[in-house]
Amino acid sequence: MWINKCTKLFFKRWQGYKFLNTSATKAAIVEQNRFSPEAPVILKALPIYPQFLQAWYRDFKTNLPLGIMDVERQVFGAPIRKDILQRAVIWQRDCLRQGTHSTKNRSEVSGTTRKWAPQKGRGKARVGSHRAPHWRGGEYFSSNEYNSKKDTHRNIFEFLVTCSLTPRSHATDLPRQVQELALRSALATKFAQDQLVIVQDVLLETEKTKELRAILDRNAWDPLAKDRKQGHSILILTKEHKYNLDLASRNLQRVHALTAEEILDAGDVYNIIGHEILIMDREATEMLQTALKPK
């Protein structure tokens, strides 16, 4: 009798408690009713990591640190998913393919449609049209015939294949959520590898290329620029297009200037991963972390 009574009391007490079975609990807030000493203890889990990361923002011309800004951990500290990055890069490269390849099929190749040889009596295999795929060019003319008919049969020596290529689109689909996850992984990769530079603002006094190149060389943002045959490998992101920056960067190899909106609209992971250094101004940084923060 007393066993049943103790069991009921135990389960009654157990239902009043809220246990946390997680290793991510760093701290707990214990709330206890002063008037009821036997009141259940409520534990609330707090995140083990802070919400923001800290990053330096610098002056674009002198590379001097101006201060520290908070960036979203869910964006710049997101888990690096190599599989998602691969899917995004393959999807983007598929969309970049022109798909203008074309070869002539049997109906498009030049040549006569008559039967080329008698069906029987030659002791050889039967031959129908010489525009068949196993004939070179789809049709064969002797040199004398070709010289006499070169005006009307100019394309007779074009290669003919059975499964001819036709112009088509190689674009594939990728869900938008996967694109955003890939962008977060790409930004987190640059942040973790110390290849992300945040500047106050990208200001150039003139549109001269030598001014931008002097700034990049002086600040040594790309230490492999002198050894690289194609020059710098830097991607500059701003909130809006800037006239001087666009003109100054277009004559430098592998130095590209884009906007944060273009990166978001296109899901452009390929450019972020493909450049050695990523330079962003504060406005572009805030725009990206606002748009890519998980809802």
Secondary structure, 3 states (H helix, E strand, C coil): CHHHHHHHHHHHHHHHCECCCCCCCCCCCCECCCCCCCCCCECCCCCCCCCEEEEEEECCCCCCEEEEEEEEHHHHCCCCCHHHHHHHHHHHHHHHCCCCCCCCCCCCCCCCCCCCCCCCCCCCCCCCCCCCCCCHHHCCCCHHHHHHCCCCCCCCCCCCCCCCCCCCCCCCCCCHHHHHHHHHHHHHHHHHCCCEEEECCCCCCCCCHHHHHHHHHHHCCCCCCCCCCCCCCEEEEECCCCHHHHHHHCCCCCEEEEEHHHHHHHCCHHHHHHCCEEEEEHHHHHHHHHHHCCC
